[in-house]
Amino acid sequence: MKSNVFVLLVLILASGNIAFAQDSEAKVISMPDFELSSEAKAAGIDGKLIVGLTIGADGKASGMRVYGSPMWPCGSNAKDKVIEDVRDDVKRHLLSAKFGPAMKNGKPKSSDVQITFLLSELFRKANDFKRIEENLKNGITPSLVDVKNIDRYAITLPKQLMGSRNTISYRLTEMQILVDENGDVISAGGLRSGHMELREARKLVCDAKFKPLMLNQKAVKMTGAVMYGLY
């Protein structure tokens, strides 16, 4: 069974058969396979979602908080309802997962965690770095790679600050993007963003251009995160 959870951002992701010391972090024991709805697939929705939740001392998850939105194709307008339905589906899916609670002095305790939830098999494989490395050694080129600091491949990357500098508040928006073999951004969404920031930042990042990622002398798709600022 493949896990849709890539990494616990605050705590440690571990399988249920790993032994821990008296003090240990919460962990995922098991999680059913997840599949996007037919409506979400038709809209081209994909990528990842960051979810905050509380894992109680009994191992039950509660207090789900989804930050941002998934990706959808540049040049299209995904319906807000479809995006919200995906967020709700992920929440329900995580409620069906089994977690092991954090341990303190040998006793279970409640803890707040953040996880990155991968929406499709394509993105799960893109984050399987051990498998990618093994495949490259065997001459097998992956179809998608998750790239840290994807900015370094940028040829043109509009990153001007949006809005009025006269306002007091300043917010950062973390955008997730999918770049094709030609270096064009073909899909984008907000990992951490509000509705207004997402729409404005998305317009900018969809116009970006990147150098193709070459592996085994072949261009492959890449995904990563880009930060935007909003006054």
Secondary structure, DSSP 8 states (H G I E B T S, - for coil): ---SEEEESSS----TT----SSB--EEEE-------HHHHHTT-BSEEEEEEEE-TTS-EEEEEEES--BEETT----HHHHHHHHHHHHHHHHTSEEE-EEETTEEE-EEEEEEEE-SHHHHHHT-HHHHHHHHHTT---SEEE-TTGGGGEEE-----BS-TTSS--EEEEEEEEE-TTSBEEEEEEEE--HHHHHHHHHHHTT-EE--EEETTEEEEEEEEEEEEE-
